[in-house]
Amino acid sequence: DFEIQSLRFVGRSTTGDGKVKIRGVRFNEINARSSLTFENLYMTPILSSFSVINSLTTLLQNLTILNCEFTSENQVYGGRFIYAKVPFVTLSGIRVFSTSSNTYDALITVDLTQFMDSPTSIFVRQDSVFEQNTLGGKNILINGPSDVTRVSRCIFRNNVQTDVYGIDMWQNTSSNTFIWEGNRSENETAANGPSVLIDSNNRFVYIRDSVWEKIQGGTASVLMIFSFVPSSGNTRVSIENCLIEDTYSDYNGAIFVNFDVKVNAFTLK
């Protein structure tokens, strides 16, 4: 019942991998107006439909998750590990694994719809791993416009998607700058792919130094990019130094890029 400016949950263990294991946990509606940090924790949900970290109505200012693991330990899970309404998010060195999700929800959802007129940024980085998940939805969903979304040095492998839209990531509303860099996706199957869906009104999209191998998609196996020129300024889409092999799509091919109107620059090299 009181406002907390900064709150940290830090696990410190001298055995094993250094993480503190918390089974059956829910951090719900924490009123941390400034920042909320989780570090060195291994967490499973308290019930099959409850988020581990949930801020459905509370508006956080900053969410940082470092070196944490999220899993349902091969049990069927009908919720989201993380659901946060927060403008600034950093996920670094996390692992999301061994989860069978039976809903359309993403395992990690960042909701930016309350921050339409404020600066926002999403960073997923530093060897974060998403593996052995069977998904109705996707691993990561960014809901709402962001100034910068950057996913770098992450691994997505052995995931299966049973329904629709980007198995690894879906940015479902505009971003000023979207960067997918140094990532690897391998041995994944999507009922109605692709690996990454970047949807509507993106000004700058940079895909570079990434690998897709053995990806089975529906509408597209690797990328679907929808980019429209804003009312003013430039739009640029660049795909550089990527490796795509052993992929399959039954409709739009490995890469599908759609522009409604003129694009200032498109690069594939």
Helices and strands as residue ranges (DSSP letters): E 4-10, E 20-25, E 27-28, E 32-39, E 41-45, E 53-59, E 63-66, E 69-71, E 76-77, E 82-85, E 88-92, E 95-101, E 108-111, G 113-115, E 121-125, E 129-135, E 140-143, E 146-152, E 155-157, E 160-164, E 169-171, E 175-181, E 184-192, E 196-198, E 204-208, E 211-217, E 223-226, E 236-240, E 243-245, E 248-249, E 255-258, E 265-268
